[in-house]
């Protein structure tokens, strides 16, 4: 019953390439300093990469990117193989067509059962197309939000 945004949290792989996962447990923590919180599965390959690298990107998926949300929710390697992206200043992957990107540096990690709560400082953010509506997950399916001005 609680609608959430849909993101892909990603970083450089510890060996080569990139790794990422779908996360809807993402929120702002503080404006000064700019901090966000994301919760990831501690057994995931992506968490192991973030733990080693110390940085990650948050790709806020846009309406129409449901296929990416589904693909990055699956276990497995090389999820970026066919996904158009570029590397940000930090080296973390920024997915083409996302509604927004954040590049973050891990400040703290806290245990949360089988997940880890990461608190990170936002080093850089970008919103390439202000008309892109965000992807939303609600009642077991993907949707978007209506523009309040229309």
C-alpha positions as semicolon CSV with decimal commas, in nm:
position;residue;x (nm);y (nm);z (nm)
1;X;0,000;0,000;0,000
2;X;0,305;0,227;0,020
3;X;0,427;0,358;-0,317
4;X;0,804;0,383;-0,355
5;X;1,045;0,517;-0,609
6;X;1,264;0,270;-0,795
7;X;1,642;0,305;-0,815
8;X;1,942;0,109;-0,934
9;X;2,234;0,133;-0,692
10;X;2,559;0,067;-0,879
11;X;2,936;0,082;-0,851
12;X;3,251;-0,047;-1,017
13;X;3,298;-0,421;-0,980
14;X;3,591;-0,526;-0,762
15;X;3,747;-0,703;-1,061
16;X;3,629;-0,533;-1,379
17;X;3,308;-0,381;-1,513
18;X;3,014;-0,271;-1,304
19;X;2,759;-0,419;-1,066
20;X;2,419;-0,299;-0,951
21;X;2,088;-0,389;-0,796
22;X;1,733;-0,256;-0,782
23;X;1,656;-0,077;-0,456
24;X;1,339;0,095;-0,348
25;X;1,459;0,140;0,012
26;X;1,613;0,480;-0,062
27;X;1,553;0,814;0,106
28;X;1,700;1,152;0,188
29;X;1,852;1,177;0,536
30;X;1,995;1,531;0,556
31;X;2,026;1,842;0,344
32;X;2,329;1,977;0,531
33;X;2,541;1,782;0,478
34;X;2,364;1,613;0,185
35;X;2,310;1,253;0,300
36;X;2,100;0,969;0,164
37;X;2,018;0,624;0,293
38;X;1,990;0,304;0,089
39;X;1,928;-0,050;0,212
40;X;2,089;-0,342;0,026
41;X;2,100;-0,719;0,068
42;X;2,423;-0,805;0,248
43;X;2,461;-1,127;0,043
44;X;2,447;-0,940;-0,289
45;X;2,748;-0,906;-0,515
46;X;2,672;-0,533;-0,536
47;X;2,703;-0,488;-0,160
48;X;3,042;-0,661;-0,165
49;X;3,153;-0,421;-0,441
50;X;3,021;-0,111;-0,260
51;X;3,190;-0,226;0,060
52;X;3,525;-0,254;-0,121
53;X;3,492;0,057;-0,340
54;X;3,335;0,294;-0,087
55;X;3,120;0,473;-0,346
56;X;2,808;0,414;-0,554
57;X;2,558;0,582;-0,780
58;X;2,185;0,598;-0,732
59;X;2,006;0,589;-1,067
60;X;1,648;0,710;-1,015
61;X;1,465;0,513;-1,282
62;X;1,219;0,690;-1,509
63;X;0,877;0,582;-1,632
64;X;0,932;0,326;-1,907
65;X;1,240;0,170;-1,743
66;X;1,052;-0,119;-1,581
67;X;1,265;-0,370;-1,772
68;X;1,576;-0,232;-1,600
69;X;1,412;-0,254;-1,257
70;X;1,328;-0,619;-1,322
71;X;1,672;-0,704;-1,468
72;X;1,865;-0,547;-1,180
73;X;1,640;-0,718;-0,921
74;X;1,768;-1,060;-1,037
75;X;2,079;-1,225;-0,901
76;X;2,366;-1,255;-1,144
77;X;2,675;-1,098;-1,292
78;X;2,718;-0,851;-1,578
79;X;2,379;-0,682;-1,557
80;X;2,529;-0,381;-1,736
81;X;2,623;-0,582;-2,048
82;X;2,344;-0,444;-2,268
83;X;2,249;-0,138;-2,060
84;X;2,350;0,199;-2,208
85;X;2,539;0,392;-1,942
86;X;2,841;0,607;-1,876
87;X;3,073;0,635;-1,581
88;X;3,033;0,932;-1,352
89;X;3,316;1,131;-1,197
90;X;3,340;0,876;-0,917
91;X;3,360;0,589;-1,162
92;X;3,011;0,463;-1,072
93;X;2,773;0,377;-1,360
94;X;2,506;0,630;-1,459
95;X;2,224;0,468;-1,658
96;X;2,110;0,649;-1,972
97;X;1,754;0,777;-1,955
98;X;1,729;0,780;-1,575
99;X;1,519;1,057;-1,422
100;X;1,814;1,156;-1,199
101;X;2,158;1,040;-1,085
102;X;2,340;1,078;-0,756
103;X;2,704;0,994;-0,696
104;X;2,764;0,904;-0,332
105;X;3,047;0,822;-0,092
106;X;2,969;0,579;0,192
107;X;2,982;0,750;0,533
108;X;2,848;0,463;0,748
109;X;2,713;0,109;0,724
110;X;2,474;-0,033;0,984
111;X;2,346;-0,390;1,025
112;X;1,981;-0,440;0,938
113;X;1,911;-0,814;0,957
114;X;1,993;-0,971;0,622
115;X;2,043;-0,622;0,477
116;X;2,285;-0,336;0,535
117;X;2,177;0,025;0,583
118;X;2,419;0,251;0,399
119;X;2,434;0,621;0,481
120;X;2,618;0,813;0,211
121;X;2,719;1,167;0,130
122;X;2,595;1,296;-0,204
123;X;2,899;1,425;-0,390
124;X;2,721;1,513;-0,712
125;X;2,372;1,491;-0,857
126;X;2,222;1,550;-1,196
127;X;1,873;1,566;-1,338
128;X;1,926;1,553;-1,714
129;X;1,565;1,593;-1,826
130;X;1,323;1,768;-1,592
131;X;1,027;1,629;-1,787
132;X;1,113;1,264;-1,710
133;X;0,859;1,118;-1,468
134;X;0,998;0,877;-1,208
135;X;0,917;0,507;-1,204
136;X;0,706;0,409;-0,903
137;X;0,634;0,066;-0,751
138;X;0,289;0,024;-0,593
139;X;0,066;-0,276;-0,519
140;X;0,304;-0,518;-0,687
141;X;0,340;-0,335;-1,016
142;X;0,516;-0,043;-1,180
143;X;0,349;0,289;-1,248
144;X;0,436;0,657;-1,241
145;X;0,303;0,975;-1,082
146;X;0,064;1,216;-1,247
147;X;0,187;1,568;-1,308
148;X;0,007;1,789;-1,054
149;X;0,001;2,082;-1,298
150;X;-0,213;1,901;-1,558
